Amino acid sequence: MSSLSPSRRGFPLPCYVPHSNPMATTSNKKMASPSPMPDMPDQLLAEIFLRLPTPQDLARASAVCTTFRRISTDRSFLRCFRCLHAPPLLGFLDRDGFHPALPSTPAVRAVAAAADFTFSFLPHHRRWTVQDVRDGRVLLSRSTGKLGQPPVFRDLAVCDPLHRRYVLLPPLPHDLAALLGHPFPPVTEACCKRFLVPLGEEEAAAGDTTFRVILMAYCKTSLAAFVFSSSNDQWRATASKDLSDLALDEGNMEEMSRVQPFIPMRHYAYGCFYWDWVQFGMKKLLLLDTTNMEFSAADLPPGEWSKEGIAIVEAGEGRLGIFGFRGELASSLSYTTARTKGESPSQWQMEKTISLDSGYKYCIRDATQRYLLLTRIEASSLNNHLVGYFSMDIKTLQLQRVYEKQHYSNQTYTYINFPPSLLSSRRI
């Protein structure tokens, strides 16, 4: 169910009815009939709906009448509404399960109570592990249990924990996997990664039930990508690139060949995935364009970037933005934007510097459409005591605690928004 679809029947909005003249009496004239409220233009109604504070308010308004529903479910209107109203941050998934976000809003409590983040509705022959979370859906994997089977053949499932539905993906065909090295690619688990492709604007606005999964493999000197689409229920090979073709110098080539390429943080903006090597001292980005499924490389903006992480975001008007720490300071966050549109711009400008509490050391862990996720450590602590997880609104720059956990996890996934329910499938 889309987050903008009505979850329950709302109460009709009150209509203004003119009062009759108190001096008039029924003895000398009949009571005048109330004048009907003039019809409002669709454009004016849309402007009013855009000012509703939450998606839940829009859902209730859409249940009033067919006119309200037609306007509030129009795709162009929903794109505008989503730009103004960020999807709610509902919680976090890690190896210990689901953790509701702070503060405990009605939406957070509703998801925590209704969703099954133990995934008990999936087959339980072997343990499922979280691979990615996107648009309220969770990508899970498990071992096939066959000795000698390379990790590209792991079982995969896309599930909706709120509606307790899932789709089991068919295995990657052997003829496609053979492209990595016949007959079975010598790809280790560490060099194989699976993740969900975010819904496009029109897909999200329509509450689309389709999804795509990308499987990327690193074969020592090359990269390969395979894509599964639920619309045709098939895998296909889409991208392959030798590292030598990424226009890298010998030093970068040597470093990339030593470093597993999926350890760096993955970012997404304007239809492209990005991986950065900042923590390894490289000012390079690996790009995967999901439109044409091609790999390329780009340079980070000039300057000394700290190893405490960067976040690539959509700055608006097709331009990229980068949050990050400069030099060794981890309490002063900078924001840099591209001067021009495009996935790999060459000109950048510093927009602002955000001063954080100097008594703590911060690290960027994740970024969503609207929020940065940071960890905070006591700067004076010899044991690097974790104080908690914090979110920063990239528009208002407001920082607030969202997660109380006092120790690190290998991976923490941000869970936002309410997922469109998966349609029935022969593999559900």
Solvent accessible surface area in square Angstrom, and as a share of the most:
residue,aa,sasa,rsa
1,M,89,0.40
2,S,17,0.11
3,S,21,0.14
4,L,12,0.06
5,S,36,0.23
6,P,40,0.25
7,S,85,0.55
8,R,137,0.50
9,R,182,0.66
10,G,7,0.06
11,F,175,0.73
12,P,104,0.65
13,L,92,0.46
14,P,128,0.81
15,C,91,0.54
16,Y,154,0.59
17,V,81,0.46
18,P,54,0.34
19,H,171,0.76
20,S,57,0.37
21,N,95,0.49
22,P,126,0.79
23,M,161,0.72
24,A,37,0.29
25,T,68,0.39
26,T,105,0.61
27,S,106,0.68
28,N,114,0.59
29,K,117,0.49
30,K,181,0.77
31,M,120,0.53
32,A,77,0.60
33,S,96,0.62
34,P,90,0.56
35,S,71,0.46
36,P,121,0.76
37,M,98,0.44
38,P,109,0.69
39,D,141,0.73
40,M,84,0.37
41,P,86,0.54
42,D,64,0.33
43,Q,142,0.63
44,L,86,0.43
45,L,14,0.07
46,A,22,0.17
47,E,71,0.32
48,I,76,0.38
49,F,6,0.03
50,L,27,0.13
51,R,175,0.64
52,L,40,0.20
53,P,97,0.61
54,T,53,0.31
55,P,25,0.15
56,Q,68,0.30
57,D,34,0.18
58,L,1,0.00
59,A,6,0.05
60,R,91,0.33
61,A,9,0.07
62,S,2,0.02
63,A,10,0.08
64,V,41,0.24
65,C,55,0.33
66,T,118,0.69
67,T,50,0.29
68,F,33,0.14
69,R,108,0.39
70,R,134,0.49
71,I,11,0.06
72,S,3,0.02
73,T,54,0.31
74,D,66,0.34
75,R,122,0.44
76,S,57,0.37
77,F,14,0.06
78,L,8,0.04
79,R,67,0.25
80,C,67,0.40
81,F,2,0.01
82,R,40,0.15
83,C,81,0.49
84,L,109,0.54
85,H,31,0.14
86,A,22,0.17
87,P,16,0.10
88,P,36,0.23
89,L,24,0.12
90,L,0,0.00
91,G,0,0.00
92,F,0,0.00
93,L,2,0.01
94,D,11,0.06
95,R,145,0.53
96,D,85,0.44
97,G,23,0.22
98,F,36,0.15
99,H,42,0.19
100,P,64,0.41
101,A,3,0.02
102,L,62,0.31
103,P,77,0.48
104,S,60,0.39
105,T,55,0.32
106,P,98,0.62
107,A,20,0.16
108,V,5,0.03
109,R,127,0.46
110,A,54,0.42
111,V,2,0.01
112,A,42,0.33
113,A,89,0.69
114,A,46,0.36
115,A,11,0.09
116,D,16,0.08
117,F,20,0.08
118,T,105,0.61
119,F,16,0.07
120,S,68,0.44
121,F,45,0.19
122,L,6,0.03
123,P,36,0.22
124,H,121,0.54
125,H,143,0.64
126,R,87,0.32
127,R,167,0.61
128,W,24,0.08
129,T,43,0.25
130,V,33,0.19
131,Q,28,0.12
132,D,6,0.03
133,V,14,0.08
134,R,61,0.22
135,D,35,0.18
136,G,0,0.00
137,R,5,0.02
138,V,0,0.00
139,L,0,0.00
140,L,1,0.00
141,S,0,0.00
142,R,18,0.06
143,S,49,0.32
144,T,28,0.16
145,G,51,0.49
146,K,136,0.58
147,L,185,0.92
148,G,81,0.78
149,Q,51,0.23
150,P,15,0.09
151,P,18,0.11
152,V,3,0.02
153,F,7,0.03
154,R,52,0.19
155,D,41,0.21
156,L,7,0.03
157,A,0,0.00
158,V,0,0.00
159,C,0,0.00
160,D,0,0.00
161,P,0,0.00
162,L,34,0.17
163,H,58,0.26
164,R,121,0.44
165,R,71,0.26
166,Y,31,0.12
167,V,12,0.07
168,L,44,0.22
169,L,13,0.07
170,P,34,0.22
171,P,93,0.58
172,L,4,0.02
173,P,54,0.34
174,H,101,0.45
175,D,101,0.52
176,L,29,0.14
177,A,0,0.00
178,A,26,0.21
179,L,120,0.60
180,L,24,0.12
181,G,27,0.26
182,H,157,0.70
183,P,81,0.51
184,F,96,0.40
185,P,3,0.02
186,P,122,0.77
187,V,9,0.05
188,T,81,0.47
189,E,81,0.36
190,A,65,0.51
191,C,26,0.16
192,C,4,0.02
193,K,61,0.26
194,R,3,0.01
195,F,0,0.00
196,L,5,0.03
197,V,11,0.06
198,P,17,0.11
199,L,29,0.14
200,G,35,0.34
201,E,115,0.52
202,E,91,0.41
203,E,65,0.29
204,A,20,0.16
205,A,4,0.03
206,A,49,0.38
207,G,14,0.13
208,D,40,0.21
209,T,36,0.21
210,T,46,0.27
211,F,13,0.05
212,R,79,0.29
213,V,0,0.00
214,I,0,0.00
215,L,2,0.01
216,M,0,0.00
217,A,0,0.00
218,Y,14,0.05
219,C,31,0.19
220,K,141,0.60
221,T,87,0.51
222,S,23,0.15
223,L,1,0.00
224,A,10,0.08
225,A,1,0.01
226,F,3,0.01
227,V,3,0.02
228,F,1,0.00
229,S,21,0.13
230,S,35,0.23
231,S,87,0.56
232,N,81,0.42
233,D,45,0.23
234,Q,114,0.51
235,W,19,0.07
236,R,129,0.47
237,A,43,0.34
238,T,31,0.18
239,A,13,0.10
240,S,90,0.58
241,K,61,0.26
242,D,70,0.36
243,L,2,0.01
244,S,78,0.50
245,D,88,0.46
246,L,5,0.02
247,A,94,0.73
248,L,25,0.12
249,D,89,0.46
250,E,155,0.69
251,G,49,0.47
252,N,23,0.12
253,M,54,0.24
254,E,104,0.47
255,E,36,0.16
256,M,6,0.03
257,S,39,0.25
258,R,154,0.56
259,V,15,0.09
260,Q,34,0.15
261,P,3,0.02
262,F,15,0.06
263,I,100,0.51
264,P,4,0.02
265,M,46,0.21
266,R,54,0.20
267,H,9,0.04
268,Y,57,0.22
269,A,0,0.00
270,Y,85,0.32
271,G,19,0.18
272,C,5,0.03
273,F,0,0.00
274,Y,1,0.00
275,W,2,0.01
276,D,5,0.03
277,W,1,0.00
278,V,6,0.04
279,Q,74,0.33
280,F,63,0.26
281,G,58,0.56
282,M,13,0.06
283,K,88,0.37
284,K,38,0.16
285,L,6,0.03
286,L,1,0.01
287,L,1,0.00
288,L,0,0.00
289,D,20,0.10
290,T,9,0.05
291,T,121,0.71
292,N,84,0.43
293,M,8,0.04
294,E,103,0.46
295,F,7,0.03
296,S,39,0.25
297,A,32,0.25
298,A,13,0.10
299,D,85,0.44
300,L,9,0.04
301,P,2,0.01
302,P,109,0.68
303,G,31,0.30
304,E,118,0.53
305,W,23,0.08
306,S,9,0.06
307,K,129,0.55
308,E,36,0.16
309,G,13,0.13
310,I,1,0.00
311,A,0,0.00
312,I,4,0.02
313,V,7,0.04
314,E,85,0.38
315,A,29,0.22
316,G,32,0.31
317,E,138,0.62
318,G,26,0.25
319,R,54,0.20
320,L,4,0.02
321,G,0,0.00
322,I,1,0.00
323,F,1,0.00
324,G,0,0.00
325,F,0,0.00
326,R,64,0.23
327,G,26,0.25
328,E,170,0.76
329,L,122,0.61
330,A,9,0.07
331,S,21,0.13
332,S,31,0.20
333,L,0,0.00
334,S,3,0.02
335,Y,30,0.12
336,T,4,0.02
337,T,4,0.02
338,A,0,0.00
339,R,136,0.50
340,T,70,0.40
341,K,145,0.62
342,G,38,0.37
343,E,63,0.28
344,S,57,0.37
345,P,15,0.10
346,S,103,0.67
347,Q,106,0.47
348,W,34,0.12
349,Q,62,0.28
350,M,100,0.45
351,E,74,0.33
352,K,87,0.37
353,T,83,0.48
354,I,20,0.10
355,S,97,0.63
356,L,24,0.12
357,D,74,0.38
358,S,95,0.61
359,G,41,0.40
360,Y,57,0.22
361,K,83,0.35
362,Y,1,0.00
363,C,19,0.11
364,I,3,0.01
365,R,95,0.35
366,D,34,0.18
367,A,29,0.23
368,T,27,0.16
369,Q,108,0.48
370,R,39,0.14
371,Y,48,0.18
372,L,1,0.00
373,L,5,0.02
374,L,0,0.00
375,T,0,0.00
376,R,35,0.13
377,I,19,0.10
378,E,66,0.30
379,A,62,0.48
380,S,106,0.69
381,S,26,0.17
382,L,179,0.89
383,N,136,0.70
384,N,88,0.45
385,H,85,0.38
386,L,4,0.02
387,V,20,0.11
388,G,0,0.00
389,Y,4,0.02
390,F,11,0.05
391,S,5,0.03
392,M,1,0.00
393,D,20,0.10
394,I,29,0.15
395,K,131,0.56
396,T,86,0.50
397,L,47,0.24
398,Q,117,0.52
399,L,55,0.27
400,Q,71,0.32
401,R,77,0.28
402,V,2,0.01
403,Y,8,0.03
404,E,94,0.42
405,K,23,0.10
406,Q,86,0.38
407,H,93,0.41
408,Y,80,0.30
409,S,20,0.13
410,N,137,0.70
411,Q,88,0.39
412,T,12,0.07
413,Y,32,0.12
414,T,13,0.07
415,Y,1,0.01
416,I,27,0.14
417,N,18,0.09
418,F,33,0.14
419,P,1,0.00
420,P,10,0.06
421,S,29,0.19
422,L,4,0.02
423,L,122,0.61
424,S,97,0.62
425,S,40,0.26
426,R,193,0.70
427,R,41,0.15
428,I,65,0.33
